[in-house]
Amino acid sequence: METVIDKIQFRLNQSREKIKLASIFLEKKKYCDSVLASYRAIFYAIRVFLVDKDIDSDDPDRIIEIFEKYLQSALFVNTNIIEIAKRSKEIKDYAVNSNGHIQYEQAQVMLNNATAILHEAQRYYSH
């Protein structure tokens, strides 16, 4: 049976892998793919905060709603996770609906957002 620590490590690793993938896509100028990989990284990193609350979902949009409802963003000193997640969802939605008309800057913002939330999750669970 998976322990809470196992679940946390799995989601942190998933987030790291998606960030690496987003970075590769960015380098190869596949900006839409980079945005989508970054969004998945954000999704996995946010799920880390929910593991010990016994609340979960496989739907990235639902995870943001759950996170906002059950956790106080004030707990996180360096990052306003809810605001970053909401802005990231807007960029992701635009990427999905724009037929791939994503610019480098948008993909870079998403990658930075994913990295910031992952770092916050790692910091939070390193206590």
HELIX and SHEET records of a PDB file:
HELIX    1   1 VAL A    4  GLU A   27  1                                  24    
HELIX    2   2 TYR A   31  LEU A   50  1                                  20    
HELIX    3   3 VAL A   51  LYS A   53  5                                   3    
HELIX    4   4 PRO A   60  TYR A   70  1                                  11    
HELIX    5   5 SER A   73  LEU A   75  5                                   3    
HELIX    6   6 ILE A   81  ASN A   97  1                                  17    
HELIX    7   7 TYR A  104  TYR A  124  1                                  21    
END                                                                             
